[in-house]
Structure formats: C-alpha cells, structure tokens
Amino acid sequence: MEIESTTFGAITIDGKTYEHDVVIRLSGEVVKRKKKLSKKYYGTSHVLSKDEAKFVFENGCEQLIVGSGQMGNVRLSPEAEAYFAKKGCKVLLRPTRKAIHAFNKLRGKKIGLQQHPPGRESPTAIVATGQSS
C-alpha cells in the first residue's frame, strides 16, 4: 500500500483519491475517519482523543506516525498518549509530507489515518504500523 499524494482536502492511496478523512486498517481496508470522537471532547479534530485513539488502534500496531499538518496543529491528548503507551505503540509526530514519506518507507502492516484540518490547510496523515522501523 502506498500513499501517492496529498493536496488541500484530498489524499491519493493506491490510485484512489479520497476527499474525506480516512483510516487505513491493518488489512489494507480504507475506512472513513470518526473525527467526531475527538470533536465531542475538544471542539476540534486537531486533538486526537482517547476515544479516537481506540478507534485507530488495532492489536499488533507498534508505531503511530502523526502528520501534524503544515502549521503543526495536530497533537495527541494526554489520554491518547497514555493509551498508546499502555498498548506499547510508539508515537512519532511529523509534518504531513514527512509522515507520508515515513509511511511509504515502512515495511510491515500499516494503519493510516488522514485528517483534513479546518481552514483548508494541507491534510494531516496519522499512520500506524505493525512493525517498528
């Protein structure tokens, strides 16, 4: 699986362009992100809540790469950080394009999440893998 490109409000994965937030499951299935799980607590999807962390995480996930967007707006809540730590999932925060590059370089099972922040800034990718690099 490869994330081929990202532009304002879109991401292309294996030749298919998505114009909504997506999660790439360990199986390779691409599903819509449930950003309401974070918005209900923080009023924004720029802070990943523990509820959303539970939705993103799958057993076997060892690393999470968070693309923070052009302005670095995305972060994990303290509860989400603790949840991933408890699961033994390493978290790496990077600008979107660097997160996508890291995703494409990694081997092993991957989970990815694409977030489109408000204000039409560049989309943010949140990516997890089943194998540490």
ROPAKOL-728766 format. One record per residue: residue in one letter; x, y, z of N, C-alpha, C, O in turn. Coordinates in steps of 0.02 Angstrom, whole numbers, plus 32768, in hexadecimal, padded with zeros to 4 digits. Each point is the difference from the previous one (the first is absolute). Layout:
// ROPAKOL-728766
AXYZXYZXYZXYZ...
//
This chain:
// ROPAKOL-728766
M802A7FC580007FD6803B8000802C803E8000803380028023E7FB980307FB58027803D7FFC7FD2803D80007FCE80027FDDI80458030804B7FDF80417FFC802680267FCA803B80118009E7FA47FFD7FC08021801C7FC68007804C80038033801B7FECS7F998007802C8003804980037FCC801B802F7FD17FDD8014T803980627FFE7FCE802480287FFE80477FE78033801E7FEFT7F917FFD800E7FF580467FEE7FCD801B80327FE97FDC802BF800680647FCD7FCD801C802D7FC07FD87FFA7FE17FFE7FCBG800B7FE2806C7FC07FDD80037FFE7FBC7FDE7FC97FE57FF7A806F7FFE7FF67FFF7FBF7FDE80407FD9800E8035801D800EI7FC57FA27FEC80397FD380067FF67FC87FCE7FC87FE77FF7T806E80047FE77FFD7FCA7FD080277FC4801A803C8005800FI7FA17FC37FF7801D7FC2801A7FF57FCA7FCD7FC77FF27FECD806F7FF07FFD7FFC7FCA7FCE7FD380127FC57FD77FD87FEAG803180667FFD7FDC80157FC47FBA801A800C7FE080187FD1K80077FE4806C7FBC8019800F8005803F802A802380018032T7FB980337FB98001804080247FC38004802F7FC87FF37FECY8046801F80527FCC800780337FFB804A8012803380228008E7F907FF67FFD7FF5804680137FE0800480457FDB802F800EH80347FA1801C7FEA8000804580377FE08029802F7FE37FE5D7FCC8022805C80317FE2802D7FFB7FB47FFD7FC97FE57FFEV80707FFA800080007FB77FFB802D7FE08033802F801F801AV7FC27FA27FF5802B7FD5802980127FC57FD47FD47FE07FE2I806C8010801A80167FC47FDD800A7FCA8035802C8006802AR7FAC7FC67FD380037FCA8031803A7FD17FF1801D80027FCAL7FF57FD5806780357FCF7FF87FF47FD37FC3802F7FEA7FE0S7F92800980117FEF7FD67FC7800A80247FBE7FFE7FE07FCBG800C80628037800580287FC37FBF80227FEE7FFD80297FD2E7FCE7FC580527FBF80207FF48004804A8012801C80128034V7FC880197FA17FFE8048800E7FB9801180167FD07FF37FDCV802A802980617FBF8012801B8000804980148035801F8009K7F907FFE7FFC7FF9804680138012800A80497FEE7FD9802BR8037805C7FE18014801280457FC3801780287FD380207FE6K802E7FCF805B7FCA8015802D8019803B802A800B7FF9803DK7FFF80417FA3801D803980237FD1801E803480158026802BK7FAB7FC87FD27FD08016803380147FE680457FEE801E8033L80377FAB7FCE80177FE48040802F8030802480057FFD803DS801D802E7F9E802B8033801F7FDD80428007800880238032K7FD17FEF7F9B7FDD804180027FD18007803C7FF78036801AK7FEB7F927FFC7FD1800480388022801480417FDF801B802CY80617FD87FDA80258013803C802380437FFA80028027802FY801A7FE67F96802C80397FF97FE580367FD1801E80367FFBG7FAA7FBD7FE37FE580317FD2802880067FC07FF3802C7FD7T803D7FA88020802B80007FC580197FB87FF580027FD8802ES8010801B7F94801E7FBE7FF1804C80067FFF80237FD17FEDH7FF8806880288048800A8004801E7FE0803E803E7FFB8005V7F987FF0802A80187FDD803C7FE27FBA7FFD7FC37FF88001L80677FD67FFC7FE97FBB7FFC7FED7FE88046802B7FFC802CS7F957FF47FDE7FE87FEA804280107FB6800C80137FDC7FD2K7FE48010806C80087FB980117FCD7FD57FDA80107FCA7FE9D7FB3804F80107FCD7FDA7FDB80157FF67FB87FF87FC97FE4E8024806B7FFC80167FF77FBB803E7FD47FFD80097FDA7FD1A8023802C8061803A7FD480037FEB7FB68001801E7FD67FE0K7FAD801C80467FE67FBB80037FE57FEA7FBD80067FC67FEDF7FDC80687FED7FE67FF17FBD803A7FF37FD07FFB7FD27FD6V803A8055802E80387FF97FD3802A7FC2800F80157FDD7FD2F7FF78016806E802C7FC980147FE27FBC7FF07FC47FF58008E80677FDE7FE27FEF7FBA7FF780377FD78021803A80148000N7FB47FB2801B80327FD3801D80367FF27FCD7FF27FF37FC6G804C8010805080397FF57FD4802080407FE880357FFF7FE2C7FAC803A802C801C80407FEB8038801380307FF68003803CE8045800A7FA8803A80108029801680497FFA80238019802CQ7FCA80087F9E801780457FF67FC9802A7FE17FDC7FE97FD3L801D805480457FD180307FE68026803D7FE88026801D8026I7FD17FF67F9B801F803C7FE57FC980337FF77FD07FF47FDBV8036804580457FCD80337FFE801980397FD4803380208010G7FAB7FED7FB9800F80397FD67FDC803D801C7FC380008006S80638033800C7FE4803880257FE8803A7FD37FEE8035801AG80107FC17FA47FE980357FD3803680347FF580357FFD801FQ7FBE80327FB5803080347FEF800F802D803C803880178009M7F957FF6801F8008802E8039800E7FDC8042800780208034G7FFE7F9E7FCA800F7FDA803C7FC780008032800C7FFF803DN7FB680047FAB7FC68007802C7FEA7FC080237FE080038035V80307FC47FB07FE67FC1801C802D7FE68037803E80027FFBR7FA27FE6803A80267FE280387FD57FCB80207FC37FFC7FF4L805B7FDB80357FDC7FCE80267FEC801E804380268027801DS7FA07FC87FFB7FED80138044802B7FD78030801A7FCB7FEDP7FEF804C805180257FD980307FE37FBA800A80247FCF8009E7F99802B7FF47FDF7FBF800880107FD27FC580097FC48009A7FF980587FBA80127FD87FC580487FEA800480107FC67FF1E801C8067802480477FEE800980077FC6803180247FD07FF3A7FB98034804580037FCC80337FE47FBE7FE5801A7FCA800EY7FB0803A7FCB7FE17FC47FE380327FDD7FD280097FC38006F801680627FCD80307FE17FD2803C7FE4802680187FCA7FEFA8000805A804480387FE780287FEE7FBE802280287FD28002K7F9B802B801A7FE97FC380227FFD7FC57FCF800C7FC78014K7FE480487FAD7FFC7FCC7FCD80447FEF7FE280067FD37FD6G802E8051803F80437FF47FE58009801B7FBA80287FE67FD9C7FB2804D80168001801D7FBE8028804280017FEA8031801FK804F7FD07FC0802B803B7FFD7FDF80357FD37FE47FEF7FCCV801F805080497FE180377FDA803680307FE8802B80158027L7FD37FFB7F99802F802E7FE17FD880377FDD7FD97FF27FD3L8031804E80417FDD80397FE4802B80207FCA803A8012800DR7FAB7FF57FB68025801D7FC77FD1802A7FD57FC37FF58000P8058803D7FDC7FD780237FCF7FE37FCF7FCD801D7FCB7FF4T7FAB80467FEF7FDB7FD27FD5802A7FDE7FCB80007FC37FFBR802380647FDE80267FE17FC880367FD1801B800D7FCC7FE1K80128044805780327FD4801D7FDE7FC1801D801D7FCA7FFDA7FA7803E801E7FDB7FC5801A7FEF7FD17FC780077FC38007I7FE380587FC17FF07FD67FC6803F7FDD7FE67FFE7FC57FF0H80398060800D803F7FE27FEA80147FC6802E80147FCB7FE8A7FE6803F805980107FCB80317FD27FC47FF780177FC78002F7FA880467FF37FD07FCB7FF580147FD57FC480017FC38004N8011805E7FC780127FDC7FC380417FDA800680097FCE7FDDK80248048804F80407FDD80097FFA7FC4802E80287FD17FFBL7FA7802F80317FFA7FCA80327FEA7FBF7FE17FDB7FFE7FCER803D7FCD80507FEB7FBD7FEC7FD67FE3803780068015803AG7FD07FBC7FB67FD57FE280327FBA801A7FFA7FF180287FD3K7FE47FC380597FBA80157FFE7FFA8049801380258018802BK7FAC800A7FB57FF98048800B7FB78012800E7FD27FE17FE6I8025805280457FBF80208008800D80497FF18031801C8018G7FA580037FC2800980477FF27FC0802680097FC97FE67FF4L803D805780217FC6802C800A800F80417FDD8035801E800CQ7F9D7FFA7FCB800980407FDE7FCF8032801D7FC47FF48000Q8055804380177FD68033801F800580407FD7803780167FEEH7F90800780027FFF80407FDD7FEF803780327FC580088012P806B801E80067FF2803480307FD680387FE28002800B7FC4P7FD9801980667FDA80387FE8802E80377FE6803C7FFF800EG7FA9802F7FCC802780387FE780257FEF7FC0802B80267FEAR7FC67FA17FF8801C7FEC7FC0804B7FFA8001802080087FCBE7FFE7FEC806F80487FF48000800B7FB97FE77FD17FD97FFBS806C80167FF780117FBF7FE67FE77FC8802E80048007803DP7FE37FC27FA67FE77FC8802880367FE4802E803C80087FF3T7FAF7FD88041802D7FE380307FF77FB480007FC87FE78005A806E7FF57FF67FFD7FB8800280157FE7804480318018801DI7FAA7FB97FFC80127FDD803D80067FB77FEC7FD07FE27FE7V806A8001802380107FBF7FE4801C7FD38037802980168028A7FC27FAD7FDA801B7FD0803080177FC17FDB7FE37FED7FCDT80517FF3804E80197FC37FE080027FC880328003800A803DG7FFC7FBA7FA980067FC5802A80487FEC800D800D7FCE8022Q802280587FC380467FF0800780278040800B7FFA802F7FD8S802E7FD4805C8029803B800C803780047FCC80177FCE7FE7S7FFC80708009803780097FCF8041800E8024803480087FE0
//
